[in-house]
Amino acid sequence: MNPLQISVDYLQTANYALFHNHIPVCHAIELTNISERPVDEITVSCTGEFISRYDSETIAGINPGETVRIGTFSIIPEASELASITERVVTEFTLTVTSRGAVICEGKHVIELMPYDHWTGIRTLPQTIASFITPNHPAINSIVLKSAEMLKRLTGSSSLNEYQTGDCNDVRQQVAAVFAAIHGLGIVYRGVPASYEAVGQRITMPDQVVATKIANCIELTLLMATVLEAIGINCVIIFQKGHAYLGVWLVNDCYPCSVCDDPSYIEKNVRVASTRCL
């Protein structure tokens, strides 16, 4: 019988966005001594086909009935694999526990690796949707230039000066110019998969939307956010059941956390903006 019982708290789905944002796959490992004798000089190793090898620090000992929590254990998918896979890969990693250099127990755990362009939905770290906003991509430059042209037609000036004037109406006009530039691309709308906001979906990146001229609501939202971020205007992405759309800060501000699940926060700020930006 294995003297130790292994419990792993980890994300069972991972993609490149998690790796890129330094979000750990493993939250903690717990080792419980279920034998009647102490277990000494313990190390835990992680190996797998798509997983980088990792070895824990040595644990001096675990007494019978005692549980030790390892809070800084790394389960790290290979970056090159995450960046290159084009379809979902179901794989596994092995945790091997040794005592005084001898293997005393092992456990295999399943993990799904998703393509780099797969967003995992609002159930698993929804803030990673921001990873699909790419304001420095060369394909966005042409839309920025077109937005400047649209702004000049609207206001007489092509200056995309984000918040520099302190006038909310100047920000509104820049947003309108960006919208007109994107609308002029002739992008065809397509529906989103059922329950996409909960379970996630593969995302057509902004440069691909420009090339293919086909996109759904979240992809158009990301394209708009990409161009606005490129010119220095702060955005938020708002999800509701079956839909996504964009919010824009009319003043140079932002939400202090990466995720907000309180609809009243948006309602309050819309009212404040309506008052401050008349």
PyMOL commands that set and color helices and strands:
alter all, ss='L'
color gray80, all
select helices_A, chain A and resi 16-20+79-84+126-132+138-155+168-183+196-199+206-212+217-230+263-276
alter helices_A, ss='H'
color red, helices_A
select strands_A, chain A and resi 4-10+13-14+26-33+39-48+51-55+59-62+67-70+89-99+102-113+118-119+188-189+201-202+214-215+235-240+243-248
alter strands_A, ss='S'
color yellow, strands_A
deselect
rebuild
show_as cartoon
